[in-house]
Amino acid sequence: MQELGEGKNELEAVKNKMHQDEEGKVNNPEISLVSPGFETENGKKISISEEGQKSVQNILREFQGNLQETDYETELKDIKARISMESKFRKTANSSAQIKTGFHAANTKRGFQDCLQEKQDKSTGFQTANGKHVVISEKGKKLVEGLLKEFHQSHSDGDIESNLLCLKNKITCKKASMLSQQKTSKTSSTSRKEDGASGSSKRDVSLLSLNRKHYLKIIKDRMASKCEKTASSSKEEDGVSASSCKSRRKIDVAGVSNRIDKQIQQTDGLIESLATSAKMVSRKSSNNL
């Protein structure tokens, strides 16, 4: 803009100079033919021919006409206006394109939502092999949504490997507790069985000992009663034979009673050995536990 202003001022100065020269030419044609007003630094005037002056005047007139016809400031204003209009048009085009894309996206979203709503109204998407739609209650949907939210939260909050390790540790702890419970139940059942077996064996031994003693006592009583009967029946016989027979029978009864006592002692020893073996079995079972 400054250069254009300077050029304009120079043109005006040249124009004024030419106008003054023309006036001098009209007033004094001889001087105008000699010098058009140009001179050197020493003051020597420069003479220009008439043809040169005319050609310079024509050039200046053309330049002045062009300058008047095309004003640079107005042209710059027009260019700025065009640029601003183009930028406005571009902004409006972009905004209209964005609005169109926004409307298109909204329409497509509405279409998808309508389709999804229709599908949800019809069914949840699950159907049987026969093609019958499966209807799911709102409660079931909420439960599934809650599970999915928990899964996504756990997936986003922490690392999957850490979550899997936590689950694995929980499962191993559960298995260990279940195994310990099973072992305790087995040991308690075996101890109960062994206690029952030892008690039953003790009862059997005691019953056996009682039955054996009772049986031997019955035999002893029968033998004594038999001897008494034979002694009473032999009273009618003579005294020598009766006394000898009686003494023999007494000897036999004494031998039988001695044998019975020995058998009773043997049974008592057997009972004691069975009791000690039962105690050892119960001790071994308690040590194993």
C-alpha positions as CSV (number, residue, x, y, z in Angstrom):
1,M,0.0,0.0,0.0
2,Q,2.8,2.4,0.8
3,E,4.5,1.6,-2.6
4,L,1.3,2.3,-4.4
5,G,0.9,5.6,-2.6
6,E,4.4,6.6,-3.4
7,G,3.9,5.7,-7.1
8,K,0.7,7.7,-7.1
9,N,2.5,10.7,-5.7
10,E,5.3,10.4,-8.3
11,L,2.7,10.2,-11.1
12,E,1.0,13.3,-9.7
13,A,4.3,15.2,-9.6
14,V,5.1,14.2,-13.2
15,K,1.7,15.2,-14.2
16,N,2.0,18.6,-12.7
17,K,5.5,19.0,-14.3
18,M,4.1,18.1,-17.7
19,H,1.2,20.5,-17.2
20,Q,3.6,23.3,-16.3
21,D,5.7,22.4,-19.4
22,E,2.7,22.5,-21.6
23,E,1.7,25.9,-20.2
24,G,5.3,27.1,-20.8
25,K,5.1,25.7,-24.3
26,V,1.9,27.6,-25.0
27,N,3.2,30.8,-23.6
28,N,6.8,30.4,-25.0
29,P,7.0,27.9,-27.8
30,E,10.7,28.5,-28.4
31,I,11.7,27.6,-24.9
32,S,9.5,24.5,-24.9
33,L,11.2,23.3,-28.0
34,V,14.6,23.8,-26.5
35,S,14.2,22.2,-23.1
36,P,11.3,20.4,-21.5
37,G,12.5,21.4,-18.0
38,F,15.1,18.7,-17.3
39,E,18.6,19.6,-16.4
40,T,21.8,18.1,-15.0
41,E,23.4,18.6,-11.6
42,N,25.6,21.3,-13.1
43,G,22.5,23.2,-14.3
44,K,22.9,22.3,-17.9
45,K,19.5,22.0,-19.6
46,I,18.7,18.8,-21.6
47,S,17.1,19.3,-24.9
48,I,14.6,16.7,-26.1
49,S,13.1,16.4,-29.5
50,E,9.5,17.0,-30.3
51,E,8.9,13.3,-31.1
52,G,10.4,12.2,-27.8
53,Q,8.2,14.6,-25.9
54,K,5.1,13.3,-27.7
55,S,6.0,9.7,-27.0
56,V,6.6,10.4,-23.3
57,Q,3.3,12.3,-23.1
58,N,1.4,9.4,-24.7
59,I,3.0,7.0,-22.3
60,L,2.1,9.2,-19.4
61,R,-1.4,9.6,-20.6
62,E,-1.9,5.8,-21.0
63,F,-0.4,5.2,-17.6
64,Q,-2.6,7.9,-16.0
65,G,-5.7,6.5,-17.8
66,N,-4.9,3.0,-16.6
67,L,-4.3,4.3,-13.1
68,Q,-7.7,6.1,-13.1
69,E,-9.4,3.0,-14.5
70,T,-7.9,0.5,-12.0
71,D,-7.7,1.8,-8.5
72,Y,-5.5,-0.6,-6.4
73,E,-7.2,0.1,-3.1
74,T,-10.6,-0.7,-4.5
75,E,-9.1,-3.8,-6.1
76,L,-7.6,-4.9,-2.9
77,K,-10.9,-4.3,-1.1
78,D,-12.6,-6.5,-3.8
79,I,-10.0,-9.2,-3.3
80,K,-10.5,-9.1,0.5
81,A,-14.3,-9.2,0.0
82,R,-14.0,-12.2,-2.3
83,I,-11.7,-14.0,0.1
84,S,-14.1,-13.3,3.0
85,M,-17.0,-14.5,0.9
86,E,-15.2,-17.6,-0.1
87,S,-14.3,-18.3,3.6
88,K,-17.9,-17.7,4.6
89,F,-19.1,-20.0,1.8
90,R,-16.7,-22.7,2.9
91,K,-17.8,-22.4,6.5
92,T,-21.4,-22.6,5.6
93,A,-20.6,-25.5,3.3
94,N,-18.8,-27.3,6.1
95,S,-21.6,-26.5,8.6
96,S,-24.2,-27.7,6.2
97,A,-22.2,-30.9,5.5
98,Q,-21.9,-31.4,9.3
99,I,-25.6,-30.7,9.7
100,K,-26.3,-33.2,6.9
101,T,-24.0,-35.8,8.4
102,G,-25.5,-35.2,11.8
103,F,-29.0,-35.5,10.4
104,H,-28.0,-38.6,8.6
105,A,-26.4,-40.1,11.7
106,A,-29.4,-39.2,13.7
107,N,-31.7,-40.8,11.2
108,T,-29.6,-43.9,11.0
109,K,-29.5,-44.1,14.8
110,R,-33.2,-43.7,14.9
111,G,-33.6,-46.4,12.3
112,F,-31.4,-48.8,14.3
113,Q,-33.2,-47.9,17.5
114,D,-36.5,-48.5,15.9
115,C,-35.3,-51.9,14.5
116,L,-34.0,-52.8,17.9
117,Q,-37.2,-51.7,19.6
118,E,-39.2,-53.8,17.2
119,K,-37.0,-56.8,17.8
120,Q,-37.2,-56.3,21.5
121,D,-40.9,-55.9,21.3
122,K,-41.2,-59.1,19.3
123,S,-38.7,-61.1,21.3
124,T,-35.3,-60.9,22.9
125,G,-33.7,-62.8,20.1
126,F,-33.8,-66.2,21.7
127,Q,-35.9,-68.9,20.1
128,T,-36.4,-72.6,20.2
129,A,-35.6,-75.2,17.6
130,N,-39.2,-74.9,16.3
131,G,-38.8,-71.2,15.8
132,K,-40.9,-70.2,18.8
133,H,-39.7,-67.0,20.4
134,V,-38.5,-67.2,24.0
135,V,-39.8,-64.4,26.2
136,I,-37.6,-63.3,29.1
137,S,-38.9,-61.4,32.1
138,E,-37.6,-57.9,33.1
139,K,-36.2,-59.4,36.3
140,G,-34.1,-61.9,34.3
141,K,-32.9,-59.1,32.0
142,K,-31.9,-57.0,34.9
143,L,-30.0,-59.9,36.5
144,V,-28.1,-60.5,33.2
145,E,-27.3,-56.8,32.9
146,G,-26.0,-56.7,36.4
147,L,-23.7,-59.7,35.7
148,L,-22.4,-58.2,32.5
149,K,-21.7,-54.9,34.3
150,E,-19.8,-56.7,37.1
151,F,-17.9,-58.7,34.5
152,H,-17.0,-55.5,32.6
153,Q,-16.0,-53.7,35.8
154,S,-13.8,-56.5,36.9
155,H,-12.3,-56.7,33.5
156,S,-11.6,-53.0,33.4
157,D,-10.6,-52.6,37.1
158,G,-7.9,-55.3,37.3
159,D,-5.8,-57.7,35.3
160,I,-7.4,-60.9,34.1
161,E,-4.6,-63.0,35.3
162,S,-4.8,-61.6,38.8
163,N,-8.6,-62.3,38.8
164,L,-8.0,-65.8,37.6
165,L,-5.4,-66.4,40.3
166,C,-7.8,-65.2,43.0
167,L,-10.5,-67.5,41.7
168,K,-8.0,-70.4,41.6
169,N,-6.9,-69.7,45.1
170,K,-10.5,-69.7,46.3
171,I,-11.2,-73.0,44.6
172,T,-8.1,-74.6,46.1
173,C,-9.0,-73.4,49.6
174,K,-12.5,-74.7,49.1
175,K,-11.2,-78.1,48.0
176,A,-8.8,-78.3,50.9
177,S,-11.6,-77.5,53.4
178,M,-13.8,-80.1,51.8
179,L,-11.0,-82.7,51.9
180,S,-10.3,-81.9,55.6
181,Q,-14.0,-82.3,56.4
182,Q,-14.1,-85.6,54.6
183,K,-11.1,-86.9,56.4
184,T,-12.5,-85.8,59.8
185,S,-15.8,-87.5,59.0
186,K,-14.0,-90.7,57.9
187,T,-11.8,-90.8,61.0
188,S,-14.8,-90.1,63.3
189,S,-16.8,-92.9,61.5
190,T,-13.8,-95.3,61.8
191,S,-13.3,-94.5,65.4
192,R,-17.0,-95.0,66.1
193,K,-16.8,-98.3,64.3
194,E,-13.7,-99.4,66.1
195,D,-15.2,-98.3,69.4
196,G,-18.3,-100.2,68.6
197,A,-16.3,-103.3,67.5
198,S,-14.1,-103.1,70.7
199,G,-17.2,-102.7,72.8
200,S,-19.0,-105.6,71.0
201,S,-15.9,-107.8,71.3
202,K,-15.7,-107.0,75.0
203,R,-19.4,-107.7,75.4
204,D,-19.0,-111.0,73.5
205,V,-16.0,-112.0,75.6
206,S,-17.9,-111.2,78.8
207,L,-20.9,-113.1,77.6
208,L,-18.8,-116.0,76.6
209,S,-17.1,-116.1,80.0
210,L,-20.4,-116.0,81.8
211,N,-21.9,-118.6,79.6
212,R,-18.9,-120.9,80.1
213,K,-18.9,-120.5,83.8
214,H,-22.6,-121.0,84.0
215,Y,-22.4,-124.2,81.9
216,L,-19.5,-125.6,84.0
217,K,-21.4,-124.9,87.2
218,I,-24.5,-126.7,85.8
219,I,-22.4,-129.7,85.0
220,K,-20.8,-129.7,88.4
221,D,-24.2,-129.5,90.1
222,R,-25.6,-132.3,87.9
223,M,-22.6,-134.5,88.8
224,A,-23.1,-133.9,92.5
225,S,-26.8,-134.6,92.4
226,K,-26.1,-137.8,90.4
227,C,-23.6,-138.9,93.1
228,E,-26.1,-138.3,95.8
229,K,-28.7,-140.4,94.0
230,T,-26.4,-143.3,93.5
231,A,-25.3,-143.1,97.2
232,S,-28.9,-143.2,98.4
233,S,-29.8,-146.1,96.1
234,S,-26.9,-148.2,97.4
235,K,-28.0,-148.0,101.0
236,E,-29.8,-151.4,100.7
237,E,-26.6,-153.1,99.7
238,D,-24.2,-154.5,102.3
239,G,-22.0,-152.1,104.2
240,V,-18.6,-153.1,102.7
241,S,-19.7,-152.9,99.1
242,A,-21.7,-149.7,99.7
243,S,-18.8,-148.0,101.5
244,S,-16.3,-149.0,98.8
245,C,-18.6,-147.9,96.0
246,K,-19.3,-144.7,97.8
247,S,-15.6,-144.0,98.3
248,R,-14.9,-144.7,94.6
249,R,-17.8,-142.4,93.6
250,K,-16.5,-139.7,95.9
251,I,-13.1,-140.0,94.2
252,D,-14.7,-139.8,90.8
253,V,-16.7,-136.7,91.8
254,A,-13.5,-135.1,93.2
255,G,-11.7,-135.8,89.9
256,V,-14.5,-134.4,87.8
257,S,-14.7,-131.3,90.0
258,N,-11.0,-130.8,89.6
259,R,-11.2,-131.1,85.9
260,I,-14.1,-128.6,85.9
261,D,-12.0,-126.2,88.0
262,K,-9.1,-126.5,85.5
263,Q,-11.4,-125.8,82.6
264,I,-12.8,-122.7,84.5
265,Q,-9.2,-121.5,85.0
266,Q,-8.5,-122.0,81.3
267,T,-11.6,-120.1,80.3
268,D,-10.6,-117.3,82.6
269,G,-7.1,-117.1,81.0
270,L,-8.7,-117.2,77.6
271,I,-11.0,-114.3,78.5
272,E,-8.1,-112.3,79.9
273,S,-6.1,-112.8,76.6
274,L,-9.1,-111.7,74.6
275,A,-9.6,-108.6,76.7
276,T,-5.9,-107.7,76.3
277,S,-6.0,-108.2,72.5
278,A,-9.1,-106.0,72.3
279,K,-7.3,-103.3,74.3
280,M,-4.3,-103.5,71.9
281,V,-6.6,-103.1,68.9
282,S,-8.3,-100.1,70.4
283,R,-4.9,-98.5,71.2
284,K,-3.6,-99.1,67.6
285,S,-6.7,-97.5,66.1
286,S,-6.3,-94.4,68.4
287,N,-2.6,-94.1,67.4
288,N,-3.6,-94.3,63.7
289,L,-6.1,-91.5,64.2
